[in-house]
Amino acid sequence: MIQPRMVIPMHYNTFPPITQDADAFAEQVRKAGFEAQILAPGEAYTI
């Protein structure tokens, strides 16, 4: 419904209740036909 150009997951793995596999999430995003970018802590993405 939103049709994003880029999906960048944030705030995951900061403490145990929100532990996630960012690569698996990005793969699902790509399978849905969108782009995904996983950033390392402190890394930036320029639009």
PyMOL Python script that loads the backbone (N, CA, C, O; Angstrom):
from pymol import cmd

cmd.read_pdbstr("""\
ATOM      1  N   MET A   1       0.815  -1.178   0.000  1.00  0.00           N
ATOM      2  CA  MET A   1       0.000   0.000   0.000  1.00  0.00           C
ATOM      3  C   MET A   1       0.874   1.264   0.000  1.00  0.00           C
ATOM      4  O   MET A   1       0.515   2.256  -0.634  1.00  0.00           O
ATOM      5  N   ILE A   2       2.003   1.241   0.695  1.00  0.00           N
ATOM      6  CA  ILE A   2       2.863   2.420   0.781  1.00  0.00           C
ATOM      7  C   ILE A   2       3.747   2.564  -0.463  1.00  0.00           C
ATOM      8  O   ILE A   2       4.001   3.685  -0.902  1.00  0.00           O
ATOM      9  N   GLN A   3       4.219   1.449  -1.038  1.00  0.00           N
ATOM     10  CA  GLN A   3       5.091   1.450  -2.220  1.00  0.00           C
ATOM     11  C   GLN A   3       6.413   2.216  -1.988  1.00  0.00           C
ATOM     12  O   GLN A   3       6.696   3.173  -2.708  1.00  0.00           O
ATOM     13  N   PRO A   4       7.206   1.813  -1.012  1.00  0.00           N
ATOM     14  CA  PRO A   4       8.464   2.515  -0.735  1.00  0.00           C
ATOM     15  C   PRO A   4       9.506   2.281  -1.824  1.00  0.00           C
ATOM     16  O   PRO A   4       9.494   1.247  -2.492  1.00  0.00           O
ATOM     17  N   ARG A   5      10.398   3.239  -1.995  1.00  0.00           N
ATOM     18  CA  ARG A   5      11.532   3.048  -2.922  1.00  0.00           C
ATOM     19  C   ARG A   5      12.653   2.287  -2.234  1.00  0.00           C
ATOM     20  O   ARG A   5      13.382   1.529  -2.874  1.00  0.00           O
ATOM     21  N   MET A   6      12.791   2.490  -0.922  1.00  0.00           N
ATOM     22  CA  MET A   6      13.836   1.812  -0.160  1.00  0.00           C
ATOM     23  C   MET A   6      13.308   1.537   1.248  1.00  0.00           C
ATOM     24  O   MET A   6      12.673   2.394   1.862  1.00  0.00           O
ATOM     25  N   VAL A   7      13.579   0.335   1.749  1.00  0.00           N
ATOM     26  CA  VAL A   7      13.192  -0.042   3.110  1.00  0.00           C
ATOM     27  C   VAL A   7      14.467  -0.233   3.911  1.00  0.00           C
ATOM     28  O   VAL A   7      15.341  -1.006   3.520  1.00  0.00           O
ATOM     29  N   ILE A   8      14.575   0.471   5.035  1.00  0.00           N
ATOM     30  CA  ILE A   8      15.752   0.378   5.897  1.00  0.00           C
ATOM     31  C   ILE A   8      15.265   0.059   7.314  1.00  0.00           C
ATOM     32  O   ILE A   8      14.696   0.926   7.978  1.00  0.00           O
ATOM     33  N   PRO A   9      15.481  -1.174   7.783  1.00  0.00           N
ATOM     34  CA  PRO A   9      15.023  -1.518   9.132  1.00  0.00           C
ATOM     35  C   PRO A   9      15.839  -0.776  10.197  1.00  0.00           C
ATOM     36  O   PRO A   9      17.043  -0.570  10.045  1.00  0.00           O
ATOM     37  N   MET A  10      15.159  -0.382  11.271  1.00  0.00           N
ATOM     38  CA  MET A  10      15.803   0.363  12.358  1.00  0.00           C
ATOM     39  C   MET A  10      15.346  -0.179  13.707  1.00  0.00           C
ATOM     40  O   MET A  10      14.313  -0.842  13.806  1.00  0.00           O
ATOM     41  N   HIS A  11      16.111   0.104  14.717  1.00  0.00           N
ATOM     42  CA  HIS A  11      15.777  -0.179  16.110  1.00  0.00           C
ATOM     43  C   HIS A  11      15.612  -1.670  16.410  1.00  0.00           C
ATOM     44  O   HIS A  11      14.943  -2.028  17.379  1.00  0.00           O
ATOM     45  N   TYR A  12      16.205  -2.538  15.603  1.00  0.00           N
ATOM     46  CA  TYR A  12      16.142  -3.967  15.886  1.00  0.00           C
ATOM     47  C   TYR A  12      17.421  -4.376  16.622  1.00  0.00           C
ATOM     48  O   TYR A  12      18.463  -3.734  16.480  1.00  0.00           O
ATOM     49  N   ASN A  13      17.329  -5.437  17.399  1.00  0.00           N
ATOM     50  CA  ASN A  13      18.464  -5.989  18.162  1.00  0.00           C
ATOM     51  C   ASN A  13      19.063  -5.025  19.180  1.00  0.00           C
ATOM     52  O   ASN A  13      20.226  -5.173  19.556  1.00  0.00           O
ATOM     53  N   THR A  14      18.293  -4.044  19.630  1.00  0.00           N
ATOM     54  CA  THR A  14      18.821  -3.133  20.646  1.00  0.00           C
ATOM     55  C   THR A  14      18.641  -3.689  22.058  1.00  0.00           C
ATOM     56  O   THR A  14      19.361  -3.301  22.978  1.00  0.00           O
ATOM     57  N   PHE A  15      17.669  -4.608  22.228  1.00  0.00           N
ATOM     58  CA  PHE A  15      17.516  -5.343  23.477  1.00  0.00           C
ATOM     59  C   PHE A  15      16.706  -6.604  23.177  1.00  0.00           C
ATOM     60  O   PHE A  15      16.004  -6.657  22.167  1.00  0.00           O
ATOM     61  N   PRO A  16      16.795  -7.621  24.042  1.00  0.00           N
ATOM     62  CA  PRO A  16      16.258  -8.952  23.720  1.00  0.00           C
ATOM     63  C   PRO A  16      14.822  -9.036  23.169  1.00  0.00           C
ATOM     64  O   PRO A  16      14.598  -9.814  22.242  1.00  0.00           O
ATOM     65  N   PRO A  17      13.856  -8.293  23.676  1.00  0.00           N
ATOM     66  CA  PRO A  17      12.497  -8.468  23.137  1.00  0.00           C
ATOM     67  C   PRO A  17      12.338  -8.104  21.658  1.00  0.00           C
ATOM     68  O   PRO A  17      11.366  -8.516  21.025  1.00  0.00           O
ATOM     69  N   ILE A  18      13.275  -7.340  21.106  1.00  0.00           N
ATOM     70  CA  ILE A  18      13.140  -6.971  19.690  1.00  0.00           C
ATOM     71  C   ILE A  18      14.301  -7.518  18.849  1.00  0.00           C
ATOM     72  O   ILE A  18      14.708  -6.893  17.869  1.00  0.00           O
ATOM     73  N   THR A  19      14.824  -8.667  19.229  1.00  0.00           N
ATOM     74  CA  THR A  19      15.865  -9.335  18.457  1.00  0.00           C
ATOM     75  C   THR A  19      15.259  -9.858  17.161  1.00  0.00           C
ATOM     76  O   THR A  19      14.258 -10.575  17.180  1.00  0.00           O
ATOM     77  N   GLN A  20      15.862  -9.502  16.048  1.00  0.00           N
ATOM     78  CA  GLN A  20      15.365  -9.890  14.727  1.00  0.00           C
ATOM     79  C   GLN A  20      16.526 -10.217  13.802  1.00  0.00           C
ATOM     80  O   GLN A  20      17.662  -9.819  14.061  1.00  0.00           O
ATOM     81  N   ASP A  21      16.249 -10.932  12.739  1.00  0.00           N
ATOM     82  CA  ASP A  21      17.220 -11.228  11.694  1.00  0.00           C
ATOM     83  C   ASP A  21      16.992 -10.224  10.565  1.00  0.00           C
ATOM     84  O   ASP A  21      16.097 -10.409   9.739  1.00  0.00           O
ATOM     85  N   ALA A  22      17.794  -9.168  10.529  1.00  0.00           N
ATOM     86  CA  ALA A  22      17.617  -8.106   9.539  1.00  0.00           C
ATOM     87  C   ALA A  22      17.794  -8.621   8.113  1.00  0.00           C
ATOM     88  O   ALA A  22      17.116  -8.149   7.201  1.00  0.00           O
ATOM     89  N   ASP A  23      18.685  -9.572   7.912  1.00  0.00           N
ATOM     90  CA  ASP A  23      18.889 -10.113   6.565  1.00  0.00           C
ATOM     91  C   ASP A  23      17.660 -10.876   6.077  1.00  0.00           C
ATOM     92  O   ASP A  23      17.293 -10.781   4.906  1.00  0.00           O
ATOM     93  N   ALA A  24      17.026 -11.633   6.971  1.00  0.00           N
ATOM     94  CA  ALA A  24      15.803 -12.351   6.605  1.00  0.00           C
ATOM     95  C   ALA A  24      14.688 -11.368   6.280  1.00  0.00           C
ATOM     96  O   ALA A  24      13.921 -11.583   5.342  1.00  0.00           O
ATOM     97  N   PHE A  25      14.596 -10.289   7.052  1.00  0.00           N
ATOM     98  CA  PHE A  25      13.604  -9.251   6.779  1.00  0.00           C
ATOM     99  C   PHE A  25      13.850  -8.635   5.402  1.00  0.00           C
ATOM    100  O   PHE A  25      12.917  -8.482   4.614  1.00  0.00           O
ATOM    101  N   ALA A  26      15.106  -8.283   5.112  1.00  0.00           N
ATOM    102  CA  ALA A  26      15.450  -7.678   3.826  1.00  0.00           C
ATOM    103  C   ALA A  26      15.115  -8.620   2.674  1.00  0.00           C
ATOM    104  O   ALA A  26      14.665  -8.171   1.620  1.00  0.00           O
ATOM    105  N   GLU A  27      15.325  -9.895   2.861  1.00  0.00           N
ATOM    106  CA  GLU A  27      14.999 -10.873   1.820  1.00  0.00           C
ATOM    107  C   GLU A  27      13.495 -10.897   1.553  1.00  0.00           C
ATOM    108  O   GLU A  27      13.072 -10.965   0.398  1.00  0.00           O
ATOM    109  N   GLN A  28      12.697 -10.843   2.596  1.00  0.00           N
ATOM    110  CA  GLN A  28      11.242 -10.804   2.420  1.00  0.00           C
ATOM    111  C   GLN A  28      10.800  -9.523   1.712  1.00  0.00           C
ATOM    112  O   GLN A  28       9.886  -9.546   0.889  1.00  0.00           O
ATOM    113  N   VAL A  29      11.448  -8.416   2.035  1.00  0.00           N
ATOM    114  CA  VAL A  29      11.150  -7.141   1.370  1.00  0.00           C
ATOM    115  C   VAL A  29      11.463  -7.259  -0.121  1.00  0.00           C
ATOM    116  O   VAL A  29      10.677  -6.828  -0.964  1.00  0.00           O
ATOM    117  N   ARG A  30      12.610  -7.842  -0.434  1.00  0.00           N
ATOM    118  CA  ARG A  30      13.004  -8.005  -1.845  1.00  0.00           C
ATOM    119  C   ARG A  30      12.052  -8.937  -2.586  1.00  0.00           C
ATOM    120  O   ARG A  30      11.709  -8.687  -3.742  1.00  0.00           O
ATOM    121  N   LYS A  31      11.628 -10.008  -1.923  1.00  0.00           N
ATOM    122  CA  LYS A  31      10.667 -10.930  -2.541  1.00  0.00           C
ATOM    123  C   LYS A  31       9.341 -10.237  -2.840  1.00  0.00           C
ATOM    124  O   LYS A  31       8.628 -10.622  -3.768  1.00  0.00           O
ATOM    125  N   ALA A  32       9.012  -9.209  -2.048  1.00  0.00           N
ATOM    126  CA  ALA A  32       7.784  -8.449  -2.260  1.00  0.00           C
ATOM    127  C   ALA A  32       7.952  -7.421  -3.382  1.00  0.00           C
ATOM    128  O   ALA A  32       6.995  -6.741  -3.754  1.00  0.00           O
ATOM    129  N   GLY A  33       9.182  -7.310  -3.922  1.00  0.00           N
ATOM    130  CA  GLY A  33       9.422  -6.419  -5.053  1.00  0.00           C
ATOM    131  C   GLY A  33       9.967  -5.049  -4.715  1.00  0.00           C
ATOM    132  O   GLY A  33       9.901  -4.132  -5.535  1.00  0.00           O
ATOM    133  N   PHE A  34      10.509  -4.899  -3.507  1.00  0.00           N
ATOM    134  CA  PHE A  34      11.050  -3.604  -3.090  1.00  0.00           C
ATOM    135  C   PHE A  34      12.534  -3.730  -2.778  1.00  0.00           C
ATOM    136  O   PHE A  34      13.049  -4.838  -2.624  1.00  0.00           O
ATOM    137  N   GLU A  35      13.214  -2.609  -2.686  1.00  0.00           N
ATOM    138  CA  GLU A  35      14.632  -2.610  -2.329  1.00  0.00           C
ATOM    139  C   GLU A  35      14.769  -2.513  -0.818  1.00  0.00           C
ATOM    140  O   GLU A  35      13.945  -1.890  -0.148  1.00  0.00           O
ATOM    141  N   ALA A  36      15.810  -3.130  -0.291  1.00  0.00           N
ATOM    142  CA  ALA A  36      16.088  -3.074   1.149  1.00  0.00           C
ATOM    143  C   ALA A  36      17.580  -2.850   1.356  1.00  0.00           C
ATOM    144  O   ALA A  36      18.406  -3.346   0.591  1.00  0.00           O
ATOM    145  N   GLN A  37      17.909  -2.105   2.389  1.00  0.00           N
ATOM    146  CA  GLN A  37      19.305  -1.828   2.720  1.00  0.00           C
ATOM    147  C   GLN A  37      19.487  -2.000   4.220  1.00  0.00           C
ATOM    148  O   GLN A  37      18.792  -1.365   5.012  1.00  0.00           O
ATOM    149  N   ILE A  38      20.418  -2.857   4.606  1.00  0.00           N
ATOM    150  CA  ILE A  38      20.754  -3.051   6.015  1.00  0.00           C
ATOM    151  C   ILE A  38      21.966  -2.175   6.311  1.00  0.00           C
ATOM    152  O   ILE A  38      22.984  -2.271   5.627  1.00  0.00           O
ATOM    153  N   LEU A  39      21.862  -1.334   7.312  1.00  0.00           N
ATOM    154  CA  LEU A  39      22.967  -0.452   7.688  1.00  0.00           C
ATOM    155  C   LEU A  39      23.591  -0.918   9.000  1.00  0.00           C
ATOM    156  O   LEU A  39      22.895  -1.374   9.907  1.00  0.00           O
ATOM    157  N   ALA A  40      24.894  -0.796   9.083  1.00  0.00           N
ATOM    158  CA  ALA A  40      25.600  -1.078  10.329  1.00  0.00           C
ATOM    159  C   ALA A  40      25.402   0.109  11.271  1.00  0.00           C
ATOM    160  O   ALA A  40      25.138   1.218  10.805  1.00  0.00           O
ATOM    161  N   PRO A  41      25.523  -0.097  12.582  1.00  0.00           N
ATOM    162  CA  PRO A  41      25.403   1.039  13.509  1.00  0.00           C
ATOM    163  C   PRO A  41      26.357   2.162  13.120  1.00  0.00           C
ATOM    164  O   PRO A  41      27.550   1.939  12.913  1.00  0.00           O
ATOM    165  N   GLY A  42      25.815   3.365  13.024  1.00  0.00           N
ATOM    166  CA  GLY A  42      26.607   4.538  12.653  1.00  0.00           C
ATOM    167  C   GLY A  42      26.716   4.777  11.156  1.00  0.00           C
ATOM    168  O   GLY A  42      27.162   5.844  10.734  1.00  0.00           O
ATOM    169  N   GLU A  43      26.316   3.798  10.343  1.00  0.00           N
ATOM    170  CA  GLU A  43      26.381   3.934   8.900  1.00  0.00           C
ATOM    171  C   GLU A  43      25.233   4.825   8.417  1.00  0.00           C
ATOM    172  O   GLU A  43      24.178   4.882   9.049  1.00  0.00           O
ATOM    173  N   ALA A  44      25.444   5.514   7.304  1.00  0.00           N
ATOM    174  CA  ALA A  44      24.437   6.428   6.759  1.00  0.00           C
ATOM    175  C   ALA A  44      24.004   5.974   5.363  1.00  0.00           C
ATOM    176  O   ALA A  44      24.738   5.277   4.662  1.00  0.00           O
ATOM    177  N   TYR A  45      22.826   6.374   4.991  1.00  0.00           N
ATOM    178  CA  TYR A  45      22.288   6.123   3.657  1.00  0.00           C
ATOM    179  C   TYR A  45      21.844   7.476   3.104  1.00  0.00           C
ATOM    180  O   TYR A  45      21.042   8.172   3.726  1.00  0.00           O
ATOM    181  N   THR A  46      22.359   7.841   1.951  1.00  0.00           N
ATOM    182  CA  THR A  46      22.015   9.113   1.332  1.00  0.00           C
ATOM    183  C   THR A  46      20.939   8.918   0.291  1.00  0.00           C
ATOM    184  O   THR A  46      21.054   8.062  -0.586  1.00  0.00           O
ATOM    185  N   ILE A  47      19.904   9.707   0.392  1.00  0.00           N
ATOM    186  CA  ILE A  47      18.801   9.642  -0.572  1.00  0.00           C
ATOM    187  C   ILE A  47      19.113  10.552  -1.743  1.00  0.00           C
ATOM    188  O   ILE A  47      18.316  10.652  -2.676  1.00  0.00           O
TER     189      ILE A  47
END
""", "prot")
cmd.dss("prot")
cmd.show_as("cartoon", "prot")
cmd.util.cbc("prot")
cmd.orient("prot")
